[in-house]
Amino acid sequence: MNAAFADDHVTVLSRDRESEFEKVFKKHFKGLHAYACTILKDDIMAEEMVQNVFCRLWEKTDHIDIRESVSGYLYRSVYHESLNYLKHLKVREAHRDYTMHQEQQTASASHALELSELETRLDVALRELPEKCRTIFQMSRFEELKYQEIADRLQMPVKTVENQMGKALRLLRGKLADFLPASFLLFFLS
């Protein structure tokens, strides 16, 4: 760093003068932090942006040619660092939204496929039930009739309806157990 650094106008910073670099850091940090806070509305990220600018300045001090005041250079650097961070957040948010949308579409298609396969498997399993079992099961589950109503319609004892429903549920559980989650089986077939 040359003598012009003290005047806050410099052409090239030098690592040789750590104390001068530290003075610049201490002199500008609070103001740069406050400036970054107005842009980011986040105290922690504002501090990180200012630290990034100073770190980059320190690391690349031999390659940076400041042709204005150090203060102007630092404020402009913090401004660009903050804007880049905000752009990064927007890209990340857009990617997250896109990913969520894709996952929802995939889940929706997967759910429709599973539902279709369930309907097919249920239809096959129902056709394989003995006729009396199937009729009683369909009246109970699809027409939502009570056992007494089924017994009255089919002119049979309620106990026979109960036994046939038990048989139908046992057979369907066996045929659909590998396909359905246990909670759904308990809900649908109990």
Number of C-alpha atoms within 10 A of each C-alpha: 18 15 10 13 18 13 10 13 18 18 16 17 23 18 15 10 11 12 11 18 19 10 12 18 16 11 12 15 17 13 14 25 22 16 18 27 18 12 15 18 12 11 13 12 16 24 17 15 25 28 17 15 21 20 12 13 18 16 12 14 17 12 11 15 12 16 12 12 15 21 16 14 14 21 19 14 20 24 20 15 19 23 16 13 16 14 12 12 12 12 12 12 12 12 12 12 12 12 12 12 12 12 12 12 12 12 12 12 12 12 12 12 12 14 12 12 13 15 12 12 16 15 11 12 18 20 11 14 17 13 11 13 21 20 17 23 26 15 17 17 13 9 11 12 15 14 19 16 15 22 18 12 10 14 10 12 13 17 12 13 23 17 12 19 24 16 17 24 20 13 18 19 20 11 17 16 13 9 13 14 10 12 9 11 16 11 8 11 17 11
